[in-house]
């Protein structure tokens, strides 16, 4: 098939371009991008496309890099297309950062340039010259790194490019050559008499992609014969499409295992391990704005912590975030956000109101005559024999070693043990008000009350104490 027709078929198959689109073509000056630009020019009239050319000069190859930029500028001028150039100094940027992979930094700068330019120029599509060969190389890169289905799906023919912050415009990245072999491109350039530049760094086998292209793939192709690249590209497409379905199902599953932003431990652990892993990645991604740094090892550690870790604890994950487990729930917190609680202690008169800002609660105490059938309205209220109480009660938070005599028991019980039995989260333990008469704990709201000052046959008056949240 003639290459113009093949590329148009790819464009239509994946709905890459629409009539009247403004398209930013990324041109490095190499054979693939030069071919892409001329092939899109062939589609320009029929589809009413408005093309513009963009080139990023990385500052890595000195004079050769500057000559590349001039070469691309001349092509754009010959084709009467707007040309956009940005120059950066990647070696200096890496030196200033003190770390990082220069190839990854270059890719990030390139896409940032394209994205911002597209937004400024009201451009809907960004076209890059990734070929079928690039797709196969990508598949092998992810395979050797131990990737899952998402990585093995390779590069999607179409994807959204979005900025880190909120934007209104979301330009689409399209790859019209993704089904075209590099050999076909070289034949096209030769037949059309089109010149291109050669980047000598692509001939160095040290970078992984170059090693795959120069050393590994020639041997694999020799072993498995013609058609290998096309078969592998089809494999990547199958995996990518299946990944889309699995992700959609996982997004539906997230709704079942997340409540109020918290991951429900028991619901998650009822699912298959592969589903747990996928749901955890999705949940973290939604909360943290992406999970590119979460490896398979990170996910396994997190799942072990959720399934077999202590009932309450923290696990450091990526980017300064912690998984915080509180019995049946798991949430995400910034590392170091669990500040040491402040101790508090207040006096509560027999009749009055007390606000406890540390707990976000208020207390109302009211002495009343005992009437038939009187009882607390709910777990936020308790009643006591008024005659057995001192004039003033103490309200404070938990202290190490606290004990009380549970209602109906003769001995004392550690409040810490009560908290464990009732699965009271640590942050609630640290702020929950405890009510004391002298040195005896009367009441742990919602979790238990003591034998002290219980209402009995001799009771004539009661003290009604009600605890409820403050409204601001």
N, C-alpha and C positions, 0 to 999 in steps of 0.2 A: 504494500500500500504506500502511495506517495505520502511523504511526511506531513505536508500541509493538511491532507485529509485525515491522517491519523491523529494529529494534534486536535483538529476540530472535533473529531469523534470523542476524544478524552474530555474536552471542554464541555461538550453536550452531555456526556454520560454522567458527569459529576456536577452539572449545572454551575460551572465555575464563573461564567461571564454572562451578563445580561446586556441586551442592546442599550447603547448609550452610556455604558460604564466608563468611569474614569479609572484608568489602570496605571499603577506605578510599577514599572518593570525594574527589578533589581539586576543590574548588569555589572559584573566584575571585570569583564573583558576576556574571560576565558571562553572556550568553545561552546559550552552549554548555554551560557547567558547570551552570547552573541546570536546563537541560533534562535533562542527564545524570542529575542527582540524582533528579529526579522520575520519569524513565523507569526507573531502577534500583529505585525504590520500587515501581513497578508490577510488577517481577519478583520483588520480595522475598518475597511470600507464596508464590508458586508454587514458587520454588527454595529457600526456607528461608534466604535470605541475611541476614546480619547487617551492616548498613551503619553506617559512621562517617564523619564529615565532617572534612576538614582544610583549613585556610586559612593561607597564608603572607602576612604583611603586610610588604612590602619596604622601607617607609620612603622610597619615592621620591615618592609623591604626597600627602604630608602629610595634611591633614584628610580628603581624598577617600578615601585608602587606609584610614584608620581607620573611615570610614563604610562602606566595602566590608566590612570585617571584621565590623562590627556587623550589617550586612545578612545576611551568611552565617550568623552565629550565631543570628539570629532565625529563619531558615529551618530550621536544624537543630533548634531548640527546638520549632518548630511541628510538625515531623515526628517529634519525640521520638527524635532520633538523637544519639549522643555527638558533641561538637564539640571540635576541637583547634585551637588558634591558636598560631602562633609569629610573633614580631615581630623583624625585623632592620633594620639601618640600612645598606643597600647603598651609598649615597653615601659614608658614613664608611668602610666597608670598602674601597671602591675607592681613596679618598684615602690610607688607611693603606698599602695595597698599592703605590700609586704607579703602577699600570698595570692593564690588563685591560679587557674589554668588560663593561659593566654588565648587559647583557641575558644574556650567558653566565654571569656571576656569579649573577644571579638564578635562572637555570635550575638551576645547580648547587646553590644553597642550597635551592631548592624540592624537588628530588629527594632531597637529603640528609635534609631534614625528613621527607618521606614514608617514606623507607626506614627510618630509625631508629624512627619512630613505629610502623611496621608490625611491626618486630621486637619492640618493647616490648609491643605489644598482641596479639601472636600473630595477625597479620592475613596472609592468604594472597595477596590481590589488591589492587593499587592501580589504581583506575580514573581515567583522565584523559579530558578532553572534546575530544580532537583529532578533527576532522571531515574529510570528504573535501576540503573547501576547504583545510584545513591541509596535507593530503597533497600537493595540487597545488602549493601555495606552496613546500613543502619540495623537491619535485622541481625546480622552477625555480631555487630558491636553489642547490642543488647543481650544476645544469646550468651556471649562470652562473659558478660557482666552478671549473668544469673537473673535476668529479668523475667517477669511474668508476662501474661498475655498482653498487657497494655504496651510494654516496650517492644515485644515481638511483632506487634501490629504495625511497627514502623511509622512512617510519616503519612498522615492523612492527606488525601488530595486537596481537601479544603478544610480550613480551620479558622476560628476567630482569633484575631490578635487584639488583646485587651490590655490596657494599662493597669498598673498596680492600684491606682486610685480610681474613683468613680468617673466614668466618662459617658457621654451620650452617644458618640459615634464609635462603632466597633468595626474597623475595616477587616475584611476577610483576606486571608492569605491563600493563594491558589497556586497549584503546581501543574501547569499544562503539559510538562514533559515527563510526568511521573510514570507513564506507560511506554516511554521511548528509551531505547538502548543508546548508550554513548556512541556505539559504532554507527548507528543510523544518523546521529547528529554529525559525526565527522564526515560521513558520506555526503550529507546535505550541504555542509559548508564547502566541501571540495567542489561539488557540482555547481554551487552558486558562486564560487570564486570569492568567498568571504574570508577575510583575515580575522585572526584572533590572537590573544596573548597567552603565553604559557607561564604559569606560576611555578617556579622551580621548587618552592617549598612542598608542592604536592608530590615531588619525586623523592622526598626524604622519608624513609620507612619508620622513623621513630614514633610519630603519632599513631595511635591505634587505628584510626580510619585508613591512613596511608598504608600501614602494614597489612591490613585486611585486603585493600585494593591491589597492592603490589606483590604481596607474598602469598597470602592465604587463598584468595579467590582464584588466581590462575591454576593452582593445583586442584582445587575443588571442581572447577569447570572442566579441567582435563579428565578428571575421574568420572564425572557424572554426565558429560557430554552436552550437546547443544540443548537449548531450551531450559537450562537450569535456572537462569535468572528470572525467566517468565514464571516458572513453577514456584519459585520462592516468593516472587512478588504476589502471586495469587494466594499463597499461604498467608502472607502478611495481611492481605485484604480480608481473608476469611477470619483471621484472629481479630482484626480490628472491628469487623462487623459484629462478631460474637461478643466482643468486649463492650460494645455499645449496648447490646441487649442486657448483658449482665449488670452493667452500671445502672441501667434504667430500673431493673428489678431491685438492685441494691438501694437505690434512692427511695423506692417504695418501702423497703424493709427498714430503712432508717426511721421512718415515721412510727414504726411499731416499737422500736427499742429506745427512742429518745422522748423524754418528757421534760418540758420546761428547760430544755438545753442540756439536761443530764442524761447520761447513758444508763439505762436500766440493766444492771448486771445479770440478773437471772434470765431476762428475755434474750440477751445477747448469747449467753452460754447454752441456751437451748438449741441454737442453730449450728449448722455444720461449720467446721473449722474454716473452710475457705470463705464461707459467707461472713463469719465473724471478722476475718481479716479485712474483707472488702468493706464491711459496714464501719469498722473502726477507722479505716483510712478515709472514708467519706465523711464521717462525723468530725474527725480531726481537721480535714480539709475545709469543711464549712466553718468551723470555729476559728481556725488559724489563717484562713485565706490561702490555702494551698499546702500540699504535703510533699513537695518535691524532695525534701530531705528525709522523709520517713522510709527507711529501708525495710527489707524483709525481716532482718534481725530486730529492728526497732519494734515492728508490729508483733513479732513473736514474744519479745520481752514484755510488751504492754499486755498481751493476752494472758501470759503467765501470771503477771501481777494481778490482773482482774480476776482470774480463775482461782489462783492458789496463794496469792499474797495475803497479808494480814487484813482483818476486817476493816481497819482504818489505816491509811498510809498514803504516801506520795511516791511517785516515780517520775524522775526527770526524763523528759523526751527532748524534742528538738526546739531550737530557737528560744531557749529560756522559759519554756512552759513545762508544767508538771501535770501528770494525771493524778487526781486526788480521789481516793476511794473512801467512801463512807458507807460501809455495809452494802446495801443494795444499789447504791448509785455511784456513778463515776462522773467527775467533771474535770474541766481544764482550768488551771490557774497559772498566773505568772509566777515564775520561780521566786521564792522569798516573800510571797504575798501573805503567808500565814504568820502574821506578827504576833508576838507574845501578848496574850490577853492582859488587860488591866484589872487588878483586884478592886472590888468595890464593897462597901458596907454602908447601910443606911438604917436609921431608926424609923419604925412604923408605929404611930400611935394607934390606940384602939379605935379611934374614929377619925378618918381622914383619907387623903389621897397622896400617893407617892409616885413620882416619875423616876424610872431607872433608865437613864440614857444609854448606859453601856449595853443593856439588853434590848433597848427599843420597846420597853414595856411600861405599863403603869399599873399601880395597885390601888384598889379601893377596899378599905376596911370599915365594917359597919357592925356595931353591937345591936342585937335585936332580941326580943323575947322569943323563947322557944314556942313553936306552934306545932300542932299535930302534922305529921307527914313531911316536915321540913327536911330538905336534902339539897346537896349541891346541884346546880343546874347542869353542869358539864365538868370536864376535866380541868377547866381553867378556874374552878371555884372550889373552896373547901370551907367547912364549918368546924368550930372548936368550942369547947366548954369555956365560957368567958371567965368563970370563977377560978379556973386552973391556970390562967395566963397572967403574966406580969403586965404592968401598965403599958410598957413599950416592948414591941418585938424587934428583932434584928432581921434585916433582909440583906443577904450578901450572896456572892457567887461561890462556887465549889472551892474547897481547900483540900490539899492532899491529906488523907487520913480521916476524912469526914465519915461518920457513922450515924445510923439512926435505928430506932426500934420500930420495924414495920407493924402496921395495924394487924392485930391478931397473933403477933409473935411475942415470945418472952425475951429472946435475945436480941442483940444488935447485928446490923448488917452494914458492910462497907457500901457507901454510896457509889464508889467506883464499880463494884460488882453489879450493883443495880443498873448502872449505865450500860455496862457490857451486856447484861441480860436483855435489856430493853432496846439495845442497838442504838443508843443515843449518839449522834455524830459529835465529834470532838469540839467543833465550833459552838454547838449548842451547850455542851457540857461547861464550856468556859464562861458562858454568859448567863446561863439559866439562874434565875433568882431562887435561893433557898430561904425558907422562913424558920427562924429560931426563937425559942422561948428560953432565955438564959443561954445555957450551953447545949440544950437539946434541940435537934432539928425536928420541926413540926411537919413540914410539908415540902415535897419536891414536886412542883406543879406538873401535872400530866403523867407523872411516873410513880408516885407513891406518897402516903402520909403515915405518920407515926401513931403509936399508942398514946403519946402525950396529949393531954387535953381532949380526949375523945368524948363525944357526946354520949351521956348515959342517963340512967333513971333519975339521978340527982340533979341533972342539968336544968337550970331555970332560964338562963340567958346564953346566947351563943354569939360568937364573933364570926361574922361572914367575911371572908377575904376573897376578892376577885382579882385575877390577873388577866390583862388583855393587852394587845399591841397598842402602841401609841399611834395616833393618826397625825404623823408629821411631828 
